[in-house]
Amino acid sequence: MKNKKIDKKPARAGGESILQRPPVVVVLGHVDHGKSSLLEAIKDFKITAKESGGITQHIGAYEVEEKGKKITFIDTPGHEAFSAMRARGTEVADIALLVVDSAQSVQPQTKEAVIAIKRAEIPTIVVLNKIDLPTANPEKIKRELLQIDVVVESMGGKIPSVQVSAKEKTGINELLEIILLVADMHDLKSETEAPVEGLVIESYMDGLKGPVVTAVIKKGVLRKKDIIATDLALAKVKSIQDFKGKEIHEARPSQPAIILGFEKVPAVGEKFKSYKTTEEAMQKLKKEEPKREVGSTVLNLDPAKKVLNIILKGDVFGSLEAIEGMLKNLPQDKVILRILKSEVGDISESDAKLAEMSKATIIGFRVKIGPAVMKFMKNDLENLPAGRQGKLRIKTFDIIYELVQDVRRGLEKSLEAEIVREDIGKLKTLLVFWGEKNRQIVGGKITEGEMRKGIKLEVFRDDKKIGSGRIVNLQRDKKDIDLLKKRDEAGILFEGNVKIEKGDILAAYVEERKKGEL
Ligand code: GDP
């Protein structure tokens, strides 16, 4: 890397065909840390409302320009999507942004994202978001990242970090500059005269236009009338649009493009190539849709684990495949996600019956709820006592990322909340003033941590727990106080199930109900 400048030969192999290409960037991180907001902020910041007039639909990728250089963003955040696309063997992105809420802390999905990035072996930039919040503490986050082997530059590592507020759109310029810097260091090239290769980022069926495919070009230049094909879907390119929906003549490496002309909807994450003739492309096309192993987890169910049953319905085969891929990437160490059925088509009565029998949630992607099911749901509701939720759970989505996050939340909810105990402090009893029924006033000295009013206590005598209670009131020098620290003398109004004696140790603790973590 050091000698890069000297080593760099003019990029020319067989003519002018190898050219610098813009970086393709993905955004990963824990839910609610601001991935979507960041993508939105960059888009708003760089693309004026007038220009964006054509962006009416979420198409999965966009492009911005900073200092005359372009950057492509994959507009589907989250490592589930990223990993599902990579599972097909194509590198989706050149650079990963790891978004962390700087007023929070490193969370399970931050760690999952780091694992996904490491697997992909692409450079990372740490984005410390929500810096506008008064509680933001980016230094703390950097220290926490250190513990999961993400060493940022200011901690002596190689990973750049940048502080931004997606909400107030601050730090965005700086972030874009760092992206370009990292891209420069990695010298991204592509052959423009090679046959076209590209990656399907989003795909759906439009009633009027037919299959609509957002792709990022990896190699070559895509032009109208080109013949391209994935493993299953073939296209004679009818029209190419940029991400704003404007007709363009060609799409170059790293450029996001909307392609019309596919005969059927290809799957998200599928790779396509160009062919000289339709016949050649047809020969490569796989005739059969691959066999699906839906519900295969049924065979090796671990009885100790909880199971969340779902029925998946999608608009096209490609969506289902992408969704299943992402769902499989959700951690299932504690709860198993079992897909009972995964099918193309609207939500039907038979889906509803299966859902009812197996207590499954029906998840629809870009599908409608059939009229019979609507009636079914209505009856279900009418026969229930007021205020109770119907037995049938149906959820529909238009954006894969939201669907995956919802299923994740469902898995988390099915976990019991864990009660986490934290020791706060200890007090040695020196005096016992008076007692009545279950109350006593005791005096003592704090030997560890602190004591707080209202906090729970355990009473120890000769290292044995003999009872428990709580601090009803806390005093120092006969004055009420909320908190006292180590070495302070404290008077405590104790309420509990034991009679305290001189020399007893009172240990204060808090219990927190922590949401289940996958
Ligand atoms: P995602 O799940 O990672 O995509 O997170 P979202 O982009 O949906 O953001 C989660 C929440 O955080 C939303 O309520 C946002 O409005 C909020 N949020 C995102 N970025 C910022 C920020 O920079 N500052 C503040 N104060 N809030 C933010």
Residues whose N, C-alpha, C, O or C-beta is under 5 A from the ligand:
A	BS01	GDP	H30 V31 D32 H33 G34 K35 S36 S37 L38 N129 K130 I131 D132 L133 V164 S165 A166 K167 E168
